[in-house]
């Protein structure tokens, strides 16, 4: 190596300690080798590693490519989720080299340039915890080297023994080297030679070989970017490159990328230290500048590159033609709202009108407010939009609506609205109105309603008002179903009352516990008819309803029945008054054999036993009734079955 080149190289390399001493401190070029181990199910070609591939956790003397493993090493290895870059889809290489020496990974880099500095690098993490191998694992020590095809080692180093870990921690292991003159192919090798014993597990990712050189940086209009502007931008977009010493005969090459840096294209003729980006109206393009020795500038594997500067041109918002807007004298007016995405809003107009509100307007329009108004909006990336509005003032109108008196349900009510000038009317809701376009419609609503009336004059100016019509509900009386009781018992009358501001009472009040209650208790000694009277206190009338309470001296038990299928008296059933419950009903034949048993008020005997029709004759019944809490009535008698 020429002494001048050696001095230049030493000026941008930092030699202090194993890792830092061999890491490029200038700028790097695109990777010549870039092994990321892919995504999903993947396997390395057999010539790249000595170790065989397996799925899942690797046993002794094997490896796996994965992005999600835990529980390996008998649950004594760390959880490995995601690769070195944090990509949960990207793979890493997990190696179990227990007692097995061999090549972990090897690859060949071609089309390199002689007398050029390259940086090899690999990311490696420990995977064994302190519990691995019973607490005494063999610690892995991975060696790495770069050599020529003939086997001459240009540089080599090792990780040293990787310590046990509580969690994955990716560390970068770099190695700097310079290719001899005329050498354009290199072999990188990672290998391990562990002592015999349990352990020697580790993971690696992102193996690279990249050209290294002096620092080179790029700026755009004096900044490092990104540069995002509106399509009507006027700034020059001037790119400028600067680099430190280190090349004997450096040459620059500006590049562009339209896919966010995945691929780069040389810009024809852009080899000066500055580059004026052509004006364009749209699109996103990234830029960078590369540098190499003149003899090597055409080789992509010999260049080093600057930082990437992203530029994006955003479209100018669509302009709206000048609009004529209408204001009504003496009324509030609001301009169309500004764009909600605008960062700044500025309204200007006659009479020194000035507003920065998105929802801008004039509280009371006057003739002097007529004129041209401008809306200037500023968006992201300094995109600006100016719209114009011409405000014309026309005579306004005012509507008057008197409040109507409350009305009873079903009673028509005359509504009224009036306004100065030639106007049209629009009432809402229109339900229940005789004409929703009349100034004086008749309303027949079923319930209280809030109406709105809008009047529009011949100039299109409007005014509106609200009118509240309260409706009193008519009285409703429901005395409930008729009742049947045994003399001395009590029935509950299930009355219901509704309506606006009503009073109610039962007549006669005899034998009622409370004639002013909706659901009184009735205990007449003889059958009685009660009337529920409901009266409106706001003039909406009176209504009434009746309920009959039938009183029996005792409940009815038939003495015969004929189950002949004519649907008349086909079943022997006890007819119970209200509030009575049949607890048990038993039927016996003449020999005392029980042939029927049931409970519940609907129970009855159809004259059969075990599906067989029983002969005509006399049968004995027994029953138990519940006549109230704790009161049980028992009765025994005979019934005749007729055929």
Wavefront OBJ file of the C-alpha trace (Angstrom):
o trace
v 0.000 0.000 0.000
v 1.338 3.407 -0.948
v 2.429 5.445 2.064
v 0.203 8.374 1.049
v -2.854 6.134 0.872
v -1.964 4.550 4.229
v -1.751 7.981 5.878
v -5.110 8.939 4.331
v -6.691 5.675 5.528
v -5.397 6.200 9.055
v -6.979 9.664 9.098
v -10.530 8.260 9.066
v -10.119 4.971 10.937
v -10.267 4.860 14.717
v -7.842 2.292 16.196
v -8.826 1.829 19.839
v -10.064 -1.561 21.102
v -11.116 -4.731 19.310
v -14.592 -3.688 18.035
v -14.133 0.028 17.540
v -10.617 -0.428 16.172
v -11.894 -2.355 13.171
v -15.054 -0.427 12.352
v -15.313 2.087 9.526
v -15.626 5.614 10.889
v -16.025 7.213 7.470
v -18.811 6.370 5.012
v -19.881 2.988 3.671
v -21.021 1.844 0.274
v -23.781 -0.557 -0.696
v -23.264 -4.129 0.553
v -21.395 -6.520 -1.684
v -22.533 -9.346 0.598
v -25.783 -8.844 2.500
v -26.965 -12.040 4.192
v -30.222 -11.429 6.116
v -31.339 -15.109 6.122
v -34.623 -14.180 4.425
v -38.155 -14.685 5.695
v -40.351 -17.674 6.411
v -39.119 -21.207 5.915
v -35.590 -20.930 4.478
v -32.478 -23.105 4.197
v -28.906 -22.084 3.401
v -27.172 -23.752 0.443
v -25.043 -26.616 1.702
v -21.814 -24.936 0.530
v -22.413 -21.994 2.892
v -22.345 -23.899 6.193
v -20.952 -27.095 7.698
v -23.976 -27.557 9.969
v -27.161 -29.365 8.844
v -30.528 -27.584 8.892
v -33.468 -28.527 11.140
v -36.914 -27.130 11.922
v -37.519 -25.592 15.329
v -34.998 -25.624 18.158
v -31.684 -27.007 16.869
v -30.262 -30.062 18.625
v -26.525 -30.682 18.903
v -24.520 -29.999 15.687
v -27.301 -28.232 13.688
v -28.840 -24.872 12.893
v -32.234 -23.390 12.078
v -33.444 -20.220 10.339
v -36.381 -18.717 12.196
v -37.941 -15.509 13.517
v -39.791 -16.878 16.547
v -38.355 -19.476 18.924
v -38.612 -19.974 22.663
v -38.135 -22.886 25.031
v -34.974 -24.035 23.250
v -32.134 -25.678 25.107
v -34.564 -27.446 27.417
v -36.044 -24.027 28.231
v -32.644 -22.635 29.252
v -32.100 -20.408 26.174
v -33.472 -16.893 25.799
v -36.641 -16.171 23.856
v -35.828 -15.211 20.262
v -38.632 -13.128 18.703
v -37.758 -11.080 15.614
v -34.396 -10.653 13.936
v -31.583 -8.177 14.655
v -33.463 -5.287 12.982
v -36.626 -5.973 14.997
v -38.471 -7.372 12.002
v -40.800 -10.085 13.308
v -40.872 -11.634 9.814
v -37.110 -11.564 9.246
v -35.042 -14.636 10.090
v -31.873 -15.098 12.133
v -29.552 -18.138 12.159
v -29.611 -20.067 15.455
v -26.650 -22.473 15.807
v -26.085 -25.269 18.313
v -22.351 -26.069 17.889
v -22.056 -28.276 20.963
v -18.703 -30.165 20.769
v -18.721 -29.774 16.954
v -16.098 -27.609 15.181
v -16.956 -26.392 11.723
v -17.749 -23.541 9.355
v -20.792 -21.615 10.545
v -21.081 -19.493 7.404
v -18.973 -18.746 4.329
v -19.542 -16.683 1.198
v -17.591 -15.270 -1.738
v -17.581 -11.629 -2.835
v -16.746 -10.960 -6.498
v -16.151 -7.943 -8.734
v -14.331 -6.012 -6.018
v -11.676 -3.392 -6.586
v -8.041 -3.752 -5.655
v -6.398 -1.421 -3.149
v -9.807 -0.674 -1.635
v -10.841 -0.780 2.022
v -13.839 -2.981 2.906
v -15.670 -3.577 6.157
v -16.896 -7.029 7.081
v -19.573 -7.126 9.788
v -21.867 -9.577 11.573
v -24.454 -9.228 14.368
v -24.282 -11.938 17.035
v -26.161 -12.529 20.283
v -25.734 -14.933 23.193
v -28.676 -17.289 23.668
v -27.717 -19.401 26.708
v -28.841 -18.307 30.159
v -27.060 -19.117 33.426
v -29.331 -22.184 33.770
v -28.103 -23.755 30.520
v -26.214 -27.047 30.767
v -26.885 -27.349 34.490
v -25.348 -23.937 35.121
v -21.968 -24.670 33.469
v -22.326 -24.128 29.704
v -19.373 -24.064 27.310
v -19.264 -20.452 26.091
v -19.085 -20.067 22.291
v -16.198 -18.178 20.643
v -16.894 -17.426 16.953
v -13.904 -16.700 14.700
v -14.257 -14.712 11.508
v -11.780 -13.959 8.726
v -11.528 -12.542 5.221
v -9.107 -14.170 2.774
v -8.230 -14.336 -0.903
v -9.154 -17.230 -3.144
v -5.626 -18.536 -2.691
v -6.145 -18.692 1.066
v -4.151 -15.630 2.111
v -5.818 -14.216 5.227
v -6.218 -10.437 4.936
v -7.890 -9.940 8.336
v -9.284 -12.089 11.132
v -10.654 -11.760 14.627
v -13.070 -13.456 17.025
v -15.935 -12.547 19.321
v -14.204 -13.922 22.379
v -16.282 -16.099 24.674
v -19.896 -14.918 24.571
v -21.229 -14.586 28.141
v -24.505 -16.075 29.322
v -27.500 -13.761 28.865
v -30.841 -12.906 30.423
v -32.230 -11.767 27.082
v -31.068 -11.472 23.499
v -28.627 -8.605 22.897
v -27.318 -8.153 19.391
v -23.683 -6.962 19.168
v -21.885 -5.879 16.004
v -18.530 -7.452 15.199
v -16.716 -5.580 12.384
v -13.440 -6.227 10.611
v -11.587 -3.824 8.300
v -9.306 -4.969 5.476
v -7.799 -3.718 2.249
v -7.764 -5.695 -0.965
v -4.328 -6.150 -2.540
v -3.738 -4.668 -5.972
v -5.340 -6.815 -8.627
v -7.456 -8.847 -6.170
v -11.185 -8.625 -6.902
v -12.528 -11.702 -5.094
v -12.666 -12.359 -1.341
v -13.922 -15.176 0.843
v -15.533 -14.455 4.227
v -15.656 -17.256 6.791
v -17.186 -17.637 10.241
v -16.151 -20.795 12.081
v -16.069 -22.278 15.564
v -13.887 -24.845 17.321
v -15.545 -25.418 20.703
v -14.125 -27.679 23.415
v -16.028 -30.848 24.163
v -19.016 -30.288 26.467
v -22.547 -28.953 26.698
v -23.100 -25.442 25.288
v -21.681 -23.370 22.390
v -25.086 -22.058 21.190
v -25.520 -18.595 19.621
v -27.469 -16.669 16.954
v -26.218 -14.440 14.133
v -27.803 -12.109 11.562
v -27.086 -9.481 8.872
v -23.659 -10.505 7.577
v -22.276 -7.763 5.310
v -19.215 -6.780 3.303
v -19.214 -3.109 2.288
v -16.668 -0.680 0.819
v -15.393 1.867 3.356
v -13.872 5.275 2.749
v -13.678 8.867 3.943
v -16.812 10.586 5.207
v -19.073 12.028 2.535
v -22.234 14.027 3.202
v -24.911 15.714 1.118
v -27.172 18.662 1.883
v -30.082 20.228 0.024
v -30.447 24.005 0.128
v -28.068 23.975 3.064
v -29.942 21.374 5.161
v -29.835 17.592 5.510
v -33.495 17.342 4.450
v -35.958 15.910 3.938
v -37.257 18.484 1.450
v -41.025 18.363 1.064
v -42.628 21.281 -0.736
v -45.707 22.283 -2.671
v -45.751 21.941 -6.452
v -45.539 25.728 -6.876
v -42.233 25.885 -4.978
v -39.581 28.391 -6.026
v -36.560 27.374 -3.887
v -33.705 26.014 -6.043
v -33.320 22.478 -4.613
v -29.548 22.653 -4.847
v -27.657 19.584 -3.630
v -24.110 20.039 -2.303
v -21.559 17.301 -1.495
v -18.610 17.486 0.896
v -16.082 14.784 1.815
v -12.918 14.334 3.827
v -9.490 13.418 2.454
v -8.562 9.852 1.775
v -8.809 9.301 -1.991
v -5.913 9.914 -4.369
v -8.092 10.836 -7.373
v -11.728 11.024 -6.169
v -14.698 11.176 -8.553
v -18.297 11.913 -7.524
v -21.527 10.481 -8.922
v -24.998 11.723 -7.929
v -27.735 9.081 -7.813
v -31.524 9.039 -7.537
v -34.068 6.492 -6.331
v -37.815 6.412 -6.894
v -38.449 3.402 -4.644
v -37.262 4.854 -1.299
v -33.692 3.638 -1.714
v -34.181 0.028 -2.740
v -32.554 0.699 -6.115
v -30.308 3.565 -7.228
v -29.668 5.015 -10.683
v -26.707 7.184 -11.703
v -27.774 10.637 -12.880
v -26.155 11.184 -16.259
v -23.490 13.876 -16.148
v -24.014 14.641 -12.427
v -20.403 14.290 -11.259
v -19.704 17.728 -9.755
v -19.782 18.485 -6.037
v -23.135 20.234 -6.534
v -26.280 19.155 -8.329
v -29.337 21.282 -9.133
v -32.413 19.067 -8.871
v -34.663 19.697 -11.902
v -37.964 21.381 -11.108
v -40.858 18.942 -11.133
v -44.548 19.106 -10.327
v -45.093 15.886 -8.432
v -43.526 12.677 -7.098
v -41.104 11.516 -4.419
v -37.413 11.028 -5.249
v -34.455 10.258 -2.972
v -30.936 11.477 -3.724
v -27.418 10.648 -2.605
v -23.871 11.111 -3.867
v -21.257 8.360 -4.245
v -17.477 8.680 -4.375
v -14.627 6.405 -5.476
v -11.220 6.503 -7.057
v -11.491 7.524 -10.705
v -10.455 4.062 -11.851
v -13.177 2.453 -9.729
v -16.126 4.856 -10.098
v -17.904 2.640 -12.629
v -17.941 -0.289 -10.184
v -20.865 -0.268 -7.766
v -18.874 -2.435 -5.345
v -16.107 0.119 -4.950
v -18.086 3.268 -4.199
v -19.009 4.733 -0.856
v -22.204 6.746 -0.469
v -23.488 9.758 1.433
v -26.586 10.096 3.550
v -29.895 9.845 1.699
v -31.999 12.983 1.147
v -35.701 12.479 0.531
v -37.611 14.984 -1.614
v -41.342 15.045 -2.264
v -43.493 17.419 -4.296
v -47.066 17.737 -3.045
v -49.892 18.878 -5.333
v -51.314 22.391 -5.041
v -54.897 22.291 -3.669
v -57.597 22.660 -6.312
v -58.599 26.251 -6.856
v -62.302 27.134 -6.767
v -63.707 29.712 -9.232
v -64.853 33.010 -7.727
v -68.199 32.558 -5.997
v -71.108 34.952 -5.503
v -72.622 34.635 -2.034
v -75.777 36.243 -0.696
v -76.230 38.164 2.545
v -79.504 39.388 3.988
v -79.684 42.865 5.520
v -79.817 42.811 9.292
v -79.162 39.048 9.448
v -76.120 36.988 10.374
v -74.072 35.668 7.468
v -71.368 32.996 7.373
v -68.888 32.348 4.576
v -68.261 28.739 3.460
v -66.026 27.046 6.025
v -62.308 26.919 5.341
v -60.635 23.565 4.699
v -60.276 21.717 8.052
v -56.747 20.663 7.033
v -55.559 24.244 6.577
v -52.810 25.248 9.009
v -53.543 28.960 8.645
v -56.696 30.814 7.579
v -56.897 34.490 6.655
v -60.116 36.267 5.548
v -59.954 39.847 4.217
v -62.616 42.117 2.719
v -64.355 45.531 2.667
v -64.435 47.776 5.751
v -61.103 46.279 6.880
v -62.731 42.891 7.358
v -60.163 40.496 8.814
v -60.695 37.057 10.357
v -58.588 33.970 11.069
v -61.571 31.762 11.973
v -62.413 28.638 9.983
v -66.117 29.500 10.456
v -66.091 33.221 9.629
v -69.013 35.548 9.063
v -70.709 38.925 9.648
v -73.032 39.338 12.637
v -75.459 41.779 10.946
v -75.141 42.394 7.218
v -75.263 46.028 6.039
v -75.223 47.510 2.543
v -71.622 48.620 3.130
v -70.564 44.973 3.534
v -71.142 44.351 -0.180
v -67.911 43.581 -2.014
v -65.060 41.127 -2.704
v -63.692 38.891 0.079
v -60.549 36.741 -0.089
v -59.752 33.518 1.764
v -56.071 32.594 1.942
v -55.295 29.108 3.306
v -51.863 27.684 4.064
v -51.420 23.890 4.183
v -48.570 21.509 4.936
v -45.397 21.929 2.838
v -46.327 25.619 2.394
v -49.035 24.823 -0.132
v -51.256 27.908 -0.426
v -54.734 28.439 -1.817
v -56.574 31.739 -2.351
v -60.323 31.768 -3.034
v -62.539 34.800 -3.687
v -66.164 35.449 -2.746
v -68.348 38.374 -3.835
v -70.932 39.214 -1.183
v -74.219 40.800 -2.327
v -76.663 42.209 0.256
v -80.437 41.840 -0.210
v -83.446 42.946 1.917
v -84.106 40.490 4.721
v -87.354 39.345 6.283
v -88.596 38.617 9.811
v -91.253 36.093 10.801
v -93.600 36.460 13.780
v -95.452 33.532 15.386
v -97.864 33.928 18.356
v -97.887 31.074 20.866
v -101.149 29.056 20.786
v -103.045 27.974 23.895
v -102.820 24.322 24.918
v -105.478 22.082 23.348
v -107.121 18.775 24.164
v -106.134 15.682 22.227
v -108.098 15.486 18.962
v -109.028 19.184 19.028
v -107.892 21.204 15.935
v -105.681 24.229 16.595
v -105.157 27.212 14.311
v -101.449 28.093 13.903
v -100.342 31.477 12.607
v -97.181 33.041 11.143
v -96.668 36.388 9.457
v -93.777 38.193 7.728
v -93.195 41.455 5.855
v -93.015 41.269 2.054
v -93.687 38.558 -0.472
v -92.769 35.321 1.310
v -93.336 31.588 1.196
v -93.836 29.393 4.269
v -92.463 25.951 5.158
v -93.621 24.249 8.382
v -91.993 21.178 9.928
v -92.832 18.606 10.990
v -95.674 18.485 8.502
v -97.465 15.556 10.188
v -100.872 16.618 11.470
v -100.889 19.948 9.555
v -103.598 20.826 7.067
v -101.065 22.634 4.822
v -97.363 22.960 5.650
v -96.910 25.787 3.081
v -99.648 28.027 4.470
v -99.136 30.940 6.830
v -102.129 29.732 8.865
v -102.320 25.927 8.877
v -104.615 23.897 11.137
v -102.815 21.436 13.400
v -104.265 18.190 14.690
v -101.347 16.494 16.480
v -101.666 13.487 18.785
v -99.082 14.818 21.217
v -97.275 18.008 22.173
v -95.200 19.192 19.208
v -92.506 21.811 18.584
v -93.054 23.293 15.114
v -90.573 25.280 13.054
v -91.634 27.690 10.341
v -89.196 29.049 7.733
v -90.139 32.041 5.578
v -88.314 32.911 2.343
v -88.754 36.240 0.541
v -88.431 36.975 -3.168
v -84.662 37.566 -2.760
v -84.057 34.215 -1.142
v -83.513 35.705 2.327
v -84.909 33.600 5.131
v -85.969 33.804 8.746
v -87.291 31.123 11.049
v -89.122 30.735 14.344
v -90.268 27.954 16.638
v -93.765 27.394 18.023
v -94.614 25.048 20.913
v -98.076 23.474 20.846
v -98.941 21.640 24.077
v -101.572 18.883 23.842
v -103.533 17.641 26.865
v -104.166 13.915 26.716
v -107.824 12.877 26.970
v -108.872 10.981 30.101
v -108.931 7.180 29.801
v -110.671 4.781 32.231
v -110.249 0.986 32.202
v -112.044 -0.745 35.074
v -110.379 -4.089 34.345
v -111.725 -7.632 33.977
v -114.829 -8.855 35.830
v -114.278 -10.713 39.116
v -115.811 -13.777 40.761
v -115.567 -14.493 44.473
v -117.201 -16.616 47.157
v -119.150 -14.681 49.691
v -116.858 -13.333 52.403
v -113.815 -13.246 50.122
v -112.040 -10.238 48.560
v -111.183 -9.351 44.930
v -108.660 -6.800 43.660
v -110.057 -4.459 40.991
v -107.346 -3.926 38.364
v -108.216 -0.466 37.107
v -106.046 1.721 34.857
v -106.181 5.502 34.451
v -104.366 7.872 32.045
v -104.658 11.406 30.732
v -103.335 14.876 31.496
v -104.284 16.306 34.930
v -107.079 13.832 35.792
v -108.932 12.834 38.957
v -110.695 9.499 39.481
v -112.874 7.541 41.903
v -114.989 4.344 42.174
v -118.749 4.308 42.678
v -120.389 3.038 44.700
v -117.712 3.165 47.361
v -119.523 0.504 49.381
v -117.399 -2.504 50.325
v -114.206 -0.957 48.871
v -111.165 -0.408 51.044
v -110.296 2.831 49.167
v -112.581 4.337 46.514
v -109.805 6.792 45.475
v -107.337 4.024 44.597
v -106.910 2.716 41.037
v -106.713 -0.866 42.370
v -108.938 -1.099 45.438
v -109.934 -4.312 47.256
v -113.648 -5.199 46.881
v -115.572 -7.488 49.284
v -119.324 -7.085 48.529
v -121.706 -9.580 50.199
v -123.701 -9.839 46.952
v -122.858 -9.312 43.307
v -122.064 -5.670 42.527
v -121.133 -3.423 39.567
v -118.451 -0.794 40.214
v -117.846 2.244 37.998
v -114.423 3.865 37.550
v -114.982 7.582 36.827
v -112.098 9.682 35.381
v -112.404 13.495 35.020
v -110.072 15.953 33.229
v -109.252 19.021 35.317
v -108.139 20.948 32.185
v -111.428 20.694 30.331
v -110.865 17.571 28.227
v -114.030 15.726 29.405
v -114.933 12.752 31.579
v -115.054 9.006 30.919
v -116.029 5.899 32.874
v -115.845 2.115 32.727
v -117.478 -0.643 34.787
v -116.433 -3.962 36.296
v -118.740 -6.670 37.658
v -117.964 -8.537 40.849
v -120.030 -11.753 40.976
v -120.493 -13.291 44.439
v -121.296 -17.006 44.960
v -122.354 -18.647 48.176
v -120.138 -21.657 47.213
v -118.192 -22.772 44.180
v -119.825 -24.956 41.510
v -119.121 -28.705 41.216
v -120.927 -30.615 38.435
v -122.826 -33.765 39.550
v -122.550 -35.470 36.136
v -120.670 -35.313 32.831
v -120.812 -37.127 29.492
v -117.473 -37.647 27.684
v -119.044 -38.415 24.274
v -117.002 -36.020 22.135
v -119.726 -33.442 21.507
v -117.617 -30.752 23.218
v -120.351 -30.207 25.801
v -119.690 -31.313 29.367
v -117.039 -33.784 28.146
v -114.769 -33.288 31.196
v -115.470 -33.297 34.892
v -113.914 -30.039 36.080
v -114.358 -27.888 39.196
v -115.365 -24.293 38.329
v -113.423 -22.046 40.703
v -113.960 -18.359 41.440
v -111.113 -15.867 41.064
v -108.334 -16.037 43.623
v -108.923 -19.775 44.264
v -106.403 -22.472 43.442
v -107.030 -26.192 42.953
v -104.406 -28.020 44.983
v -105.557 -31.641 44.357
v -108.349 -33.532 42.549
v -108.744 -37.310 43.021
v -111.261 -39.677 41.386
v -112.123 -43.174 42.790
v -114.245 -45.964 41.304
v -116.840 -47.901 43.245
v -114.204 -50.284 44.614
v -112.150 -47.436 46.099
v -109.407 -47.614 43.486
v -107.859 -44.197 42.639
v -108.099 -43.804 38.862
v -107.289 -40.093 38.416
v -105.117 -37.518 40.150
v -104.318 -33.920 39.076
v -103.652 -30.396 40.358
v -104.014 -26.873 38.972
v -107.141 -24.866 38.201
v -107.470 -26.266 34.657
v -107.339 -29.939 35.720
v -110.258 -32.235 34.849
v -111.151 -35.928 34.327
v -112.130 -37.119 30.837
v -113.596 -40.452 31.982
v -110.606 -42.666 31.146
v -108.099 -44.677 33.159
v -104.754 -45.583 31.641
v -106.144 -44.705 28.228
v -109.230 -46.910 28.599
v -112.788 -45.531 28.722
v -114.439 -46.211 32.069
v -117.978 -47.590 32.336
v -120.951 -45.374 33.081
v -121.853 -45.104 36.711
v -121.160 -43.232 39.928
v -117.635 -42.179 40.948
v -116.272 -40.540 44.064
v -114.232 -37.305 43.975
v -112.063 -35.617 46.586
v -110.550 -32.140 46.220
v -108.474 -29.583 48.101
v -108.685 -25.837 47.391
v -106.569 -22.936 48.567
v -108.790 -19.941 49.295
v -106.073 -17.590 50.471
v -102.784 -17.638 52.333
v -102.902 -20.528 54.780
v -106.598 -21.398 54.029
v -107.257 -24.875 52.567
v -110.783 -26.190 51.826
v -111.418 -29.964 51.460
v -114.562 -31.425 49.865
v -115.807 -34.929 48.972
v -118.717 -36.003 46.794
v -119.964 -38.094 43.887
v -120.265 -37.515 40.153
v -122.123 -39.611 37.585
v -120.386 -40.606 34.323
v -122.965 -40.889 31.538
v -122.453 -42.849 28.306
l 1 2 3 4 5 6 7 8 9 10 11 12 13 14 15 16 17 18 19 20 21 22 23 24 25 26 27 28 29 30 31 32 33 34 35 36 37 38 39 40 41 42 43 44 45 46 47 48 49 50 51 52 53 54 55 56 57 58 59 60 61 62 63 64 65 66 67 68 69 70 71 72 73 74 75 76 77 78 79 80 81 82 83 84 85 86 87 88 89 90 91 92 93 94 95 96 97 98 99 100 101 102 103 104 105 106 107 108 109 110 111 112 113 114 115 116 117 118 119 120 121 122 123 124 125 126 127 128 129 130 131 132 133 134 135 136 137 138 139 140 141 142 143 144 145 146 147 148 149 150 151 152 153 154 155 156 157 158 159 160 161 162 163 164 165 166 167 168 169 170 171 172 173 174 175 176 177 178 179 180 181 182 183 184 185 186 187 188 189 190 191 192 193 194 195 196 197 198 199 200 201 202 203 204 205 206 207 208 209 210 211 212 213 214 215 216 217 218 219 220 221 222 223 224 225 226 227 228 229 230 231 232 233 234 235 236 237 238 239 240 241 242 243 244 245 246 247 248 249 250 251 252 253 254 255 256 257 258 259 260 261 262 263 264 265 266 267 268 269 270 271 272 273 274 275 276 277 278 279 280 281 282 283 284 285 286 287 288 289 290 291 292 293 294 295 296 297 298 299 300 301 302 303 304 305 306 307 308 309 310 311 312 313 314 315 316 317 318 319 320 321 322 323 324 325 326 327 328 329 330 331 332 333 334 335 336 337 338 339 340 341 342 343 344 345 346 347 348 349 350 351 352 353 354 355 356 357 358 359 360 361 362 363 364 365 366 367 368 369 370 371 372 373 374 375 376 377 378 379 380 381 382 383 384 385 386 387 388 389 390 391 392 393 394 395 396 397 398 399 400 401 402 403 404 405 406 407 408 409 410 411 412 413 414 415 416 417 418 419 420 421 422 423 424 425 426 427 428 429 430 431 432 433 434 435 436 437 438 439 440 441 442 443 444 445 446 447 448 449 450 451 452 453 454 455 456 457 458 459 460 461 462 463 464 465 466 467 468 469 470 471 472 473 474 475 476 477 478 479 480 481 482 483 484 485 486 487 488 489 490 491 492 493 494 495 496 497 498 499 500 501 502 503 504 505 506 507 508 509 510 511 512 513 514 515 516 517 518 519 520 521 522 523 524 525 526 527 528 529 530 531 532 533 534 535 536 537 538 539 540 541 542 543 544 545 546 547 548 549 550 551 552 553 554 555 556 557 558 559 560 561 562 563 564 565 566 567 568 569 570 571 572 573 574 575 576 577 578 579 580 581 582 583 584 585 586 587 588 589 590 591 592 593 594 595 596 597 598 599 600 601 602 603 604 605 606 607 608 609 610 611 612 613 614 615 616 617 618 619 620 621 622 623 624 625 626 627 628 629 630 631 632 633 634 635 636 637 638 639 640 641 642 643
